[in-house]
Amino acid sequence: MKVSLLVLSVAAKVYFKETFDSLDKWVVSQSKDDYGKWEISNGKFHADEERSKALKTTEDAKFYAISAKFDQVFDHKDKDFIVQFSAKFEQNIDCGGGYVKIMPPGFKPEEFNGDTVYNVMFGPDICGNNKKVHAILNYKNENHLIKKQVLPGSDQLTHLYTFIIHPDQTYEILVDQESKASGKLIEDWDLLPPAKIKDPKQSKPKDWVDSPKMDDPNDVKPEGYDDVPANIPDPDAIKPEDWDDEDDGVWEAPMIPNPEYKGEWKPKQIDNPDYKGPWVHPEIDNPEFVNDESIYAYKSEYIGFDLWQVKSGTLFDNIIVTDSIEEANEFAASTFVVDAPLEKAAKDKLDDEEAEKLKQDLDKEEDKEDEHEEL
């Protein structure tokens, strides 16, 4: 067992890691001449002056496109694939993306845009009440969205997003190190045709009985049942004193629901002795289904942000792309896990300071109004 663990440890690789001490690795796309500008910032509140440096969007209502190259090509075959990064919607975002894209070899950073082919797209996306964590896989040049709903962090704090794809074509998505979705690629994405289809030669038999209940043939409608009216004249109604039959016509009491009326008669229901249960359409193997055990086996060499943001101010940090879950967990432990409580404390302090300032400003306004009234 020790030998196996040693081999795994040596084989594990980190293909990309970024803490944003600088933008030296990153190339801004030239696909548009009006892309939004990026900067290195630790935000309005943070855990640590240096450790909290992050990549920040700075201009409202702009597209953004920036990318960086891995240290080496990541051949996913027979390996776990993990992409992990943090996103902080400090601006209390109303509409904008916060996801990364993983691109294959041959990608051209200066031409990066929304039409660029990618292998994987992953991360939060918020627009109004539509909030989700995207997990999109490219298969045979088509992008396929995950069918499960995964919700992102919805406050102004930093949240950690992790996407793991295993060689057995299972996956897991975590937010803040808590599992939010897991399963099989071929089940949670429409990547392949269904393995089974309804047999087109089969149809529901005409004599199939799928009603569990039936009318009791021995139940007979009571004599005179239909003679009871649904409404009757109100016995308590009194003809108005000023009613004139010659001018107003013959007075009739208003109608009210008849308490004796029981509704339309229906026979009692009994168990249907011929009931066979719901009919299930027989299935056959889909002749168009061909299993593919290499869906996961991308080759990747670049990571990038291709975003639209109505309100800027998002901060991205602590990106890692690796084939080792242990490496991703250790990186999270030394960054997100350490910083999250410190950042929360900094946010609470800022909120208290802003609330106090607002109170002082309101007090000053009230004092001015009082002085004006005295004059």
Steps between C-alpha positions, in 0.01 A plus 500: 500500500785740583656439158168569326454826689853606414443433130176699507673786678780515243257472209272779621547824308390859528462638149403851599495699821432872542478727804519827300809663636525638145344468155820373338342170390190656354419621149209735431308413184517733200179360353318823599645846544269592786547215746476589868822555690637273771708589804663334799309592816427365845155659503317728740530242777734205521667242721860603438659794318732285289337158498166642386630649177270393218403566138224762488261628233494882504256637240122469494304365202803344334614173348821356646741248351834396645688170504816325615697194392554188711851401599453199271225331299253312720407168340195393702517134393511269803523800735277695730432853380449771760446869437452716807483876554336763716259772393391795710205708379599792721291739290179315594469403135168537320592337170829349395712190466773368724608179327821369346554322170756227436637502145688238294845530339494724195298767678598857406482735800483818292189368320316382812126580491157352559524280190832343598489121531558376854508166679336595828319806631444520873397752761230735627267706283245742643238712327209617711331201658672262258793370702698191407838334494575413138659166421518472123683226310595515135442171321540462124501880459174550689471658844286305745361653821464302820139401564523543878462835671796616705466832682793740549584705805264798489661747739802733472748257653754275328374156399705204379391301194638153425426273204639145503475258207624144551627257231202275569287790369351593834520852636447719803434872540577670829427851626703605802622139525145368538376254240210646301472254210651168399427212270581372152585718204278303263202534736524864610593640157328416170826389343384175342170375360301295755611139530137386495204625298131414491429211265329663199329169420323491833192699600252493783240224444151634433353282774757606759324609818693771683220632723542368855141589592165453327133590550319261733243331272282427803481861610171656386406866496242568773148569379431873475872591526486731195187675629703690760596840349849647541358838606185602684331834581637650820230428760620788716485758223235770542343700225618864529234740627548732203466220245231582241379193308363717221827690451752243618329178397402208714746476791693179530719401790873474415636149451741334743681163490272217603641327811319181394670491158775238481631572153495282193444138595789266441512131579736380770846389395628148559826322416518407135557122475641540147758763599847408370696799625663775292614381161877523458630534148755221437851621419763370263867574448549826312675417171645854498661464841874443501667521838805724523731447795730784395263796538707626792835462321566855386834658435521844658762774502333833584262654750313825456215729596256597224231703674231765475434711808242774545653605831874446536698423813526120508825360641645165389779326685682180594459308176635148478478241224633162604455125476522466878207550732749516787684791335172688451398438862837609636489818292149574626609434859783754475286767332121485515468311829742736676364818346122446511448583871746791482321642197162463672632693799633773270162521325314527830735778612450689173122463529509637855715796392272580208191474720656735755597748228148491360359566846736795549405644160130471583557667837677790327211540257252506789711762682500718187123470471458595867725807456303604192169473690637713787593775255 
